[in-house]
């Protein structure tokens, strides 16, 4: 599919989370295939090993010189990992275009993946912490893995690069395969469109919503709460002037923009929040469409700080989502319903 594609992949705006933010984290099973994961490469220089595995959580101040050398190793490793991942993708996925490879490389270099790699080859056994019951977070483990790669190359020199490359090739392969499957699903969801002309407007957009926590139509994200709230890409973008100009386009609140050319809509600035939910249900019944299916997600907080986001599908097709976090689940559903109604009505008129 990627080989035959002539269009560029949808890229989120700079302020939006990356495309992979709402897909399950890359975490292949230990028995992915025989001999995987490979054993860690051992250091020959004990001092380099000590510097690489400086405590990431410590009550005592570290030697500034040690910290500097550790950071230099991490800097070096970061560059090497970019080259190693690029090498793998370029070699394995020969039919993929450059923008596809770039998107997958971005996912494979994410801190959550590097942290997983760090734990997979048991580098955590070498990391001392004080107090010992506190473990480093993903960011710290990712930096440890970067420092490890930089330290191994420094330890073995240029002559050892081939061994490092071959070792990393085996290690990263199952992650890359999972990443490619996620990316293909992302592209397919972006480009798919319903055969029902009334649902044609439910095409996913590449401009995205800057705060949606949902990743792909039909299901909520399996990402951890620490990675919410986010949206990678699609939804009903209010930043698109062409969409805002359409009669009945949803506004960030529960009001509605109405243009003089719209004879089918009247302003309902103070409508009850439940009206849009009911109206969408009745619209689907009237036009013999599948019943709306809502998926709700909170922001991971509790009490007065909890907020809700909702996405709605018509059958198995993505139809819309909230335009902002809402204080109640019902308000989130109402916003999603309103967006879906605008999509459906716009498509039906055309």
C-alpha positions in Angstrom: 0.0 0.0 0.0 2.8 2.4 0.9 4.7 1.6 -2.3 1.8 2.6 -4.6 0.9 5.7 -2.7 1.5 9.0 -4.5 0.2 11.3 -1.9 2.2 12.5 1.1 1.3 11.1 4.5 -0.8 13.3 6.7 1.6 15.3 9.0 0.3 16.9 12.1 0.9 20.6 12.8 3.9 21.4 14.8 1.7 22.0 17.9 0.0 18.6 17.6 1.3 15.4 19.1 2.9 12.9 16.6 1.0 10.5 14.5 1.8 7.5 16.8 0.8 9.1 20.1 -2.5 7.3 20.3 -1.5 3.8 19.1 -0.5 1.1 21.5 3.1 1.4 22.6 5.6 -0.7 20.7 6.2 -3.7 23.0 6.9 -7.0 21.2 6.8 -10.2 23.3 10.0 -11.7 24.5 9.4 -14.8 22.5 9.0 -12.8 19.3 11.4 -15.2 17.6 14.2 -17.5 18.7 17.2 -15.8 20.1 15.4 -12.5 20.7 16.0 -10.2 22.4 19.8 -10.3 22.0 22.1 -10.1 25.0 23.5 -6.7 25.7 26.9 -5.8 24.3 29.4 -5.8 27.1 31.9 -3.0 27.8 35.6 -3.7 27.8 36.3 -0.4 29.6 34.9 -0.4 33.1 35.2 3.4 33.5 33.1 3.9 30.4 30.5 1.5 31.8 30.4 3.4 35.1 29.9 6.7 33.3 27.1 5.3 31.1 25.2 4.0 34.0 25.3 7.0 36.3 22.4 7.0 38.8 19.4 8.7 37.2 17.7 9.0 40.6 20.0 10.0 43.4 19.9 12.0 46.7 23.6 12.7 46.4 25.1 15.2 44.1 27.0 13.6 41.2 30.4 14.7 40.1 29.9 17.4 37.5 32.6 16.0 35.3 30.9 12.6 35.4 27.6 14.2 34.4 29.2 16.0 31.5 30.8 12.8 30.2 27.5 11.0 30.6 25.7 13.7 28.7 28.3 13.6 25.9 27.8 9.8 25.6 24.0 10.3 25.4 24.5 13.0 22.7 26.7 10.7 20.7 24.3 7.8 21.2 21.3 9.9 20.1 23.0 10.6 16.7 24.1 7.0 16.3 20.5 5.8 17.0 19.2 8.1 14.4 21.7 6.6 11.9 21.0 3.0 13.0 17.2 3.3 12.8 17.5 5.1 9.4 19.8 2.3 8.2 17.3 -0.4 9.2 14.3 1.4 7.7 16.2 2.2 4.5 17.4 -1.4 4.1 14.2 -3.3 5.2 11.4 -1.1 3.8 12.6 -0.6 0.2 9.2 0.3 -1.1 8.5 3.1 1.3 8.9 6.7 0.4 11.1 9.1 2.3 8.2 10.8 4.2 7.0 7.3 5.3 10.4 6.4 6.6 10.7 9.7 8.4 7.4 9.2 10.2 8.4 5.7 11.3 11.8 6.8 12.4 10.2 9.4 14.5 8.1 6.8 16.3 11.0 4.4 16.8 13.1 7.1 18.4 10.4 8.1 20.9 11.4 8.0 24.6 8.9 5.3 25.3 10.5 3.0 22.7 14.0 3.7 23.8 13.0 3.1 27.4 11.5 -0.2 26.4 14.7 -1.1 24.5 16.7 -0.2 27.6 14.7 -2.6 29.8 14.5 -5.3 27.1 18.3 -5.8 27.2 18.3 -5.5 31.0 20.4 -2.3 31.2 18.3 -1.4 34.3 20.3 -4.0 36.2 23.3 -1.8 36.0 21.6 1.4 37.0 22.0 2.4 40.6 19.5 4.6 42.3 19.2 6.3 45.7 16.8 5.5 47.3 16.9 2.0 45.7 13.1 1.7 45.6 12.7 4.5 43.1 13.1 3.6 39.4 13.9 6.1 36.6 11.0 7.2 34.3 10.9 6.7 30.6 12.8 9.8 29.8 15.7 8.8 32.1 15.8 5.3 30.7 15.7 6.6 27.2 18.7 8.8 28.0 20.5 5.8 29.5 19.9 3.8 26.3 21.3 6.7 24.3 24.4 6.9 26.6 24.8 3.1 26.3 24.9 3.2 22.5 27.3 6.1 22.5 29.4 4.5 25.2 29.6 1.1 23.3 30.7 2.9 20.2 33.3 4.9 22.1 34.5 1.7 23.9 34.9 -0.4 20.7 35.8 2.3 18.2 35.0 2.6 14.5 36.1 -1.0 14.0 33.3 -2.2 16.3 30.5 -0.3 14.4 29.5 -3.3 12.3 29.0 -5.4 15.3 26.9 -2.7 16.9 24.9 -2.3 13.7 24.2 -6.0 13.5 23.2 -6.2 17.1 20.9 -3.3 16.9 19.4 -4.6 13.6 18.2 -7.7 15.5 17.0 -5.8 18.5 14.9 -3.2 16.6 13.4 -5.4 14.0 10.2 -6.4 15.9 9.6 -2.9 17.0 9.9 -1.6 13.4 7.5 -4.2 12.1 4.9 -3.2 14.7 5.6 0.4 13.9 5.0 -0.2 10.2 1.7 -2.0 10.9 0.5 1.0 13.0 1.6 3.5 10.3 -0.2 1.6 7.6 -3.3 1.6 9.7 -2.9 5.3 10.2 -2.6 6.0 6.5 -5.5 3.7 5.7 -7.7 5.5 8.3 -6.7 8.8 6.9 -7.4 8.0 3.3 -10.5 5.7 3.6 -14.0 7.0 2.9 -17.4 5.4 3.2 -19.2 4.1 0.2 -22.4 5.7 1.4 -22.5 9.2 -0.1 -24.1 10.5 3.0 -21.0 9.5 5.0 -18.5 10.8 2.5 -17.8 13.8 4.6 -16.5 11.6 7.3 -13.1 11.4 5.7 -10.3 11.9 8.2 -8.5 15.2 7.8 -4.7 15.7 8.1 -4.9 19.0 9.8 -6.0 17.5 13.1 -7.3 18.6 16.4 -4.7 19.9 18.8 -6.4 18.4 21.9 -8.2 15.2 20.8 -7.1 12.1 22.8 -8.3 9.7 20.2 -6.0 8.0 17.7 -8.1 6.2 15.1 -11.8 5.8 14.4 -13.8 3.2 16.2 -11.7 2.9 19.3 -10.2 4.9 22.1 -6.5 5.2 22.6 -4.6 2.5 24.5 -2.0 5.0 25.5 -1.3 5.5 29.1 -2.9 8.5 30.8 0.5 10.1 31.1 0.5 10.5 27.3 -3.0 12.0 27.2 -4.4 14.4 26.3 -3.5 14.3 22.7 -4.5 13.8 19.2 -2.3 12.8 16.5 -4.2 14.1 13.6 -7.7 13.9 12.5 -11.0 15.2 13.5 -13.0 18.3 12.5 -10.5 21.1 12.3 -11.9 24.5 13.1 -8.6 26.0 11.9 -9.6 25.2 8.3 -11.1 28.3 6.8 -13.0 26.2 4.2 -14.7 24.3 7.0 -15.5 27.3 9.1 -17.2 29.0 6.1 -19.6 26.1 5.6 -23.1 26.7 6.9 -23.7 25.1 10.2 -20.0 24.6 11.0 -19.4 23.7 14.6 -17.9 26.3 16.8 -15.7 25.5 19.8 -18.7 26.0 22.2 -22.1 24.5 21.7 -23.2 27.5 19.6 -23.1 27.4 15.8 -21.8 29.6 13.1 -24.7 30.3 10.6 -24.2 32.0 7.3 -26.7 33.9 5.3 -26.6 31.3 2.6 -27.9 28.6 4.9 -31.6 28.0 4.7 -31.5 24.7 6.5 -30.1 25.9 9.8 -31.2 28.4 12.5 -29.0 29.6 15.3 -29.3 27.6 18.5 -26.9 29.4 20.8 -28.6 28.3 24.0 -29.8 24.8 23.1 -29.7 22.2 25.8 -26.6 20.0 25.6 -28.7 16.9 25.2 -30.4 18.2 22.1 -27.5 17.4 19.8 -27.2 13.8 21.1 -31.0 13.3 20.5 -30.9 15.0 17.1 -28.0 12.9 15.8 -29.8 9.7 16.9 -33.0 10.8 15.1 -31.1 11.9 12.0 -29.5 8.4 11.7 -32.9 6.8 12.2 -34.5 9.0 9.6 -31.8 8.3 7.0 -31.5 4.6 7.9 -27.9 5.0 9.0 -26.3 2.9 11.8 -26.9 4.2 15.3 -24.2 6.5 16.8 -21.6 4.8 18.9 -19.8 7.0 21.5 -16.4 6.4 23.0 -15.5 8.6 26.0 -12.2 9.4 27.6 -11.2 11.4 30.6 -8.0 13.4 31.2 -6.7 11.1 33.9 -7.5 13.5 36.7 -10.2 13.3 39.4 -12.7 15.3 41.4 -13.3 18.8 40.1 -10.3 18.6 37.7 -11.7 15.7 35.6 -12.5 16.6 32.0 -14.1 14.5 29.2 -13.6 14.0 25.5 -15.9 12.0 23.3 -15.7 10.6 19.8 -18.7 9.3 17.8 -18.8 6.7 15.1 -21.7 6.0 12.7 -21.4 2.2 12.5 -17.7 1.6 12.0 -17.0 5.1 10.4 -15.5 7.9 12.3 -18.0 10.8 12.4 -16.7 13.5 14.8 -15.3 14.3 18.1 -15.4 17.0 20.8 -14.0 20.3 19.9 -12.6 20.8 23.4 -12.4 19.1 26.8 -15.8 19.3 28.6 -16.6 19.3 32.3 -19.2 16.5 31.9 -19.4 13.4 29.7 -22.8 14.6 28.4 -21.3 17.9 27.2 -18.5 16.1 25.5 -21.0 13.8 23.7 -23.0 16.8 22.7 -20.0 18.5 21.0 -19.1 15.3 19.2 -22.8 14.9 18.1 -22.9 18.4 16.7 -19.7 17.9 14.7 -21.1 14.7 13.3 -24.4 16.3 12.3 -22.6 19.1 10.4 -20.5 16.5 8.5 -23.6 14.4 7.7 -25.8 17.3 6.6 -23.1 18.9 4.5 -22.5 15.6 2.7 -26.2 14.9 2.3 -26.9 18.3 0.7 -24.1 17.7 -1.8 
